[in-house]
C-alpha cells in the first residue's frame, strides 16, 4: 500500500540528505581543483574518469557539474560534455566591477548593523592575516583575506546582496588565487586592508565603502593591465 503523502518518510529523507551531501562534496572537490588550476580553462572533465577517481556514480557527478555551470566555472554541452570555462579579461573586469559595488554596499551596511563583537572578530582575523603577511605565508594570507571579505558581506545582513556576492566570488576566485601567488605589491594591498579596518572600527560607512571599493578597483585595474593582483 502506498505511503500517505502527508506523512514524512524518515528513510527517504535520510537518503535525499545523503545524496545532497555527496553532490556538495563532489562540487567542492571540482571547484577547488579548478580554482587551484589543477583543471585548466578549456580542459574537458570526462565523467567516466572522474566518477572512477572519486568513487561515485555519474548521477551525483552530473549534478555537481550543473552546480558549477550555474557558477560559471564549467560549461556543459551535449557534444563535448563538461569543460572548464574560459573567461576573458573583459568578462572578469565586468564581474569584478559588480563585485566591488556589492562589497562597497556591504561595508556601508556592516558599519551600521554589526555589533562591537562582530567588528572585534573582524579585527582579530585582520591581525591573523597580517601575521601571515609578515611570515610571507601566501596560502594562509589568501584564505584569511577571503574570509574577511566574505565576513564583511555576511555582516551586512542583506540576504540578496550575500547571494549575489557568493555567486560572483566563486567565478572570480580562481583568478584571485593564482594572482595571489605572484603578487609583487603585497605591502600595498596590506596597507589598503589596514585602511578598510580603520574605517569599519570608526563606524564610518562612507569611508569604509570607499576604501573597500578602491581596494578592489585597483586590484582589477592591475589584472586588466596584465599585472598580478591580490
Buried (B, 14 or more C-beta within 10 A) or exposed (E): EEEEEEEEEEEEEEEEEEEEEBBBBBBEBBBEBBBEEEBEEEBEBEBEEBBEEBEBEEEBBBBBBBBBBEBBBBBBEEEEBBBBBEBEEEBBEEBBBEBBBBBBBBBBBBBEEBEEEBBEBBBEBBEBBBEBBEEEBBEBBBBBBBBBBBBBBBBBBBEEBBEBBBBBBBBBBBBBBBBBEEBEBBEBBBEBBEBBBBBBBEBBBEBBBBBBBBBBBBBBEBBBEEBBBB
